[in-house]
Amino acid sequence: MTLIELEVGPVAHGGHCVARHEGQVVFVRHALPGERVLARVTDERKGFLRADAVEVLLPSPDRVIPPCPFAGPSACGGCDWQHADPAAQRRLKQQVLTEQLARLAGISATVPVEPLPGGPLGWRTRVQYAVGDDGRPGFHKHRSSEVLPVDRCRIAHPSVQALPVLAASWPPGSSVEAVVSSEGDTAVVPRASRAGGVAAAVPKVRETLGAHTWHLDATAFWQVHPRAAAVFTETVLEMLAPTPSDRVWDLYGGAGVFASVLAPHSGPVTVVESDRRAVSAGQRALREVPNVRFARGDVATVLANPRWRAVDLVVLDPPRSGAGKAVVESIAARSPRAVAYVACDPAAFARDVRTFAERGYGLARMRAFDSFPMTHHFETIGLLLPS
Ligand SMILES: C[S@@+](CC[C@H](N)C(=O)[O-])C[C@H]1O[C@@H](n2cnc3c(N)ncnc32)[C@H](O)[C@@H]1O
């Protein structure tokens, strides 16, 4: 593949930086803004190139030696920002959020990306390992389906690192999930292999927040940073400031984590969630909270029902693809007093914020959290109010 020399420009959505080469845009990974690098072109498309920095000719002051020897252009694809100082990672995330809001929502807004308690390593409570053709577990190499065996994952929680996954052999082409819960329960869950089927029943783990304990399938959704659930729910509670007469919807509500924190301060809370396992775990965990109920189903379908009329406050925590136009319009049509949007993708967040703006809701406040250190991912929580 061709090697090119690049002056690296700003960071963009998805974790790469933008450069130019002979008039073409180049999306370059493993580089930092302001650097001069030698990059290997990995993909040539109409109008742009993709490339990986393979040699740094002029380093950024933010560049550090990655703490994990498996990080880098020809290695593990998971932690793509290990070569940046953790404080610089947060500045870059801030720039991405600001740029996405300007470009996709047409608004000028910037907030610092706040660290969560704990360090940039040893935080991840759920890790999915891929298994190579030789039965050894590891991670997919950057831009490849090849599996790179690793001795351990440095961002994994110490209890996850201690689980007997990496020394064992697994069905080729399968994957294995290693989990530690907030209660210290651990689980190793083999997932489907190329031959199909899930090898074993999924064990349960206990997750606790405040006075409530959920018995969840080990592979069910729960925030992967140990402090994320507490910090995000406190932020949403503070932004929405519910009163006892407020009717609340917790959309894409999982097992009702946000509902559990809002319910003591609000009127009725309805959790809408499509995953049957999450709904039954939530119903069990919150069975003694009289003002929480669950509605299992697709959020868009549920909201298309005109019987769903009256709401004062909404929590919106969609998957990475965002809520989308139809869901945002359905929410705005009910004229809630406030919406707290919990977003794991800044582009999807910005697109949905634009739709809210078209329907009369403005971004009144925002906080962002580095709940995925060493990667380009982060979480944003925005408060939308009628403008
Ligand atoms: C980012 S998670 C948030 C879960 C929950 N709010 C929490 O913090 O634990 C998104 C949730 O949306 C659910 N989901 C995805 N698509 C959905 C849809 N179309 N309708 C309803 N729920 C959906 C997923 O099962 C998942 O539980």
The ligand as an ORCA input file, in Angstrom:
! r2SCAN-3c Opt
* xyz 0 1
  C     -28.256      2.745     25.443
  S     -29.276      1.451     26.049
  C     -29.996      2.286     27.416
  C     -30.633      1.415     28.447
  C     -31.032      2.096     29.746
  N     -31.562      3.432     29.559
  C     -29.877      2.095     30.731
  O     -29.252      3.143     30.930
  O     -29.580      1.038     31.301
  C     -30.520      1.429     24.840
  C     -31.680      0.479     25.129
  O     -32.624      0.623     24.081
  C     -33.186     -0.645     23.801
  N     -33.715     -0.507     22.432
  C     -33.020     -0.503     21.276
  N     -33.840     -0.247     20.243
  C     -35.077     -0.073     20.766
  C     -36.351      0.240     20.206
  N     -36.494      0.443     18.897
  N     -37.403      0.372     21.030
  C     -37.270      0.158     22.362
  N     -36.093     -0.121     22.956
  C     -35.010     -0.242     22.164
  C     -32.056     -1.616     23.996
  O     -32.536     -2.918     24.257
  C     -31.333     -0.995     25.190
  O     -31.836     -1.516     26.401
*
